[in-house]
Amino acid sequence: MTKQKGLFLLRLAIILSGIIGLAFLLPDKLYKFTYYTNISNLLVVLFYMYLLYLGNKPYSQTIWRLKGGITICITLTFLVYAILLAPKAKPEDFYHIKNFTLHYIVPILTIFDWLISDKKGQYKKSDPFLWTVVPLIYCIFSLIKGFVFHIPIPEEPHSPYPYFFINIDKYGWNGFFTYFTAILVLYILLGYIMVFVKRLKK
């Protein structure tokens, strides 16, 4: 098997895994796109579809930098779930194909794709900060939706907030900013690790 064919199959597996996981939201659970997990997985699916559309054409630096942003975006999904959410998950929710595809399979395959395919020296020093745009926009959206408009989320114990660490009504602004700062710092540090790794000679 050639490298190009192997990469094609890997990316196809990422797309199909994401589609399988997101398909559980259809037709009556589209409100679950309130969750960062589903948004990040949708971004991965759409972006990798675009990569398959490009085929073997050489990518511009913009594409490589965007790919790095997509990778860290889904990596956050994996880490936050594994560290903060999995210990609190109900068995029927944890041992579900949707959970495994969206929280584990898609993120891990995407990270693997990044390790073996992303070119060296494509990132700028400012990229780890630029990559925070997605989680920052998501956080602002969640706060406006929950704190300002109080739009309920069905089946969510922390409604109108999608996650417990955004629940200002329960934990207050101090609790929120503690979690938010920790996650943001982790996000930026991961970004710089990615930049560093892709500057190594081997």
Summary of the structure (lengths in Angstrom):
residues: 202
radius of gyration: 17.5
end to end distance: 23.2
largest distance: 54.8
contacts: 589
relative contact order: 0.13
helix: 75%
strand: 0%
